């Protein structure tokens, strides 16, 4: 069973030298691996940024935004009692 449908929500990073892969949730695009975690490769993506292949989803999943209701600038009245209590 493949989990390709789950990878639609993730950014997949791949090392071009050894094909090591890792994935990060698409809501965190600023998190990138600094080096390859393969013990034999240990390629540094800081020194060689072209060795990191990035595959991002086409459409980021975000929550739908609520519609903003415009408030009219009518005269607001206060709720003060106009009649005073009689003694």
N, C-alpha and C positions, 0 to 999 in steps of 0.2 A: 504494500500500500504506500503510495507516495503522499507527501505533504506539500505538493506544489501549490495547492490552494491557500495554504497558510503563509507561504512566502510572498504572497501578493501584498501583505501588510508590512513587510520587512525590507530593509536595504541590505543587500548581500554584497560582502566584500570578499574578493578572491585574490590570492597571490598568483601572479603570472608565472613564477618560477616553478612552484611545486603544487599548484592548484589547491592550496589550503583555503578553506572557506569559513567565514563567520557571518552572522546576521545580527542586525540591530533593528529595533522597532522604528518604523518610518517617522514617528513623531520626534525622534531624537537624531536628526541628520548630522549634528555636529560631533557625534561620537564616532571616531574612526580608529582603527587599530594602528599602533605606532610601529609594530614590527610583526613579522610572521611568527606564529607560535609553533611551527613545525621545528622540532629540535635539530633536524638536519639542514634546514634552509636558513632560518634566522635572518631573513632579508629585512632591512630597515626601510620602512616606508617614509620616514622623515628624510633620509638621505636620497632615496630613490622613489619619488612619488609616482613615477610612471609604471612601477611594478605592481601597483594596486589597481585592480579592476573593480569598478563600482556598478552595481545593477540596482537601480531604484524603481519602485513601482510607478506606474503611469499616473495613477490617481491616489493622492494621499487621503486616508480616511480621517475625516474630521466630523465633529458633531454639527448638526444643522444649526444655523444661527437663528435666533428669535427675531421676529420682525419688530422694528421700533415703531411705536405708536406716537404720532405727533400730538403734542398737547397744545390746545388752542390758548391764546393769550387773552382770555376773557377776564372780566373783572371778577375777582374772587370775593365772596362775602364771608364775614365772620359769623360765628354762631353765638352772638351775644343776645341775651334776652332783651327784647325791646320794652317789655312791661316789667315794672318793679312790683315786688310783692307788697301788698298793702298790709298794714299792721292792724 
